[in-house]
Amino acid sequence: MILFQIVTFDGHRTQLQEVVTNLLQNAVEAMVAATDRTRVLKVRTEIHRHDAIRVTVEDSGIGIAHKQLNHIFDAFVSTKATGMGLGLGICKMIIERHGGDISALSDGRSGTTMQFVVPISGRKYPTSKLTHPKRS
């Protein structure tokens, strides 16, 4: 049995859809290059600390190198040969305007986990409390 709770909150639907679409597209593109493993894409949504929603996109792609990971949300920084480096920067701006935070976790070899957290009530969410769920 799957139990779930529907939570509503104030947010710009189109902007948040853009964030999710961008994260999913990046994950799929990263998995295309991973020809040596089974390709798996996981998307999770959950209540985080009772006052926020966390969305996690995890892929089994090639991962992001540590030195690049620290800059992927900067404008004009891309891990793709043909990328313009705007997508994740725009995602960051959208999530921050919603009072949330976005982050990435990767070991540089076996996929990437991207997550964002937005407050349910519309108030600023303390980014120091963000934690990545354990990868399975």
Phi, psi and omega in degrees: 000135177254125177254141178211161179234132177269127181239134175250151177204163179281126178191160179275106187306312183295319179295316180292325174297322178298319178298309181298317179299317180296316180296319179294317179298316178299319180296315179297316179296324179292328181283337177301322182281348182267084184270354184261012183207166173290136181270125181227133176236122179243135175234126180233142170234143181200157172286133182243118177055031174068355183226014181209165175246131177248131175244126182238132175240118183238130179237164178253032182285204186278351179081177180236130179300145183306317182293332176278328184303325181289350186233005187293342178267001176281147178296140177067022174249126181223147174266357182258144180299326183253008182283149178269343179079027180254331188304304183288330175296319177292320177303314180300314180299316181297312182295318178295324177293338175270008177081016184247197180215153178230143182211168181224149178223130179202145175266002177083003182224323191235049175102176183221144172243121176250140176215149169227152180232130175233141181290145178289322186273355181090357179275163180297130179266132181291110186294339180292348181263006179288136176223144176274138173293155178293137178285139179253000000 
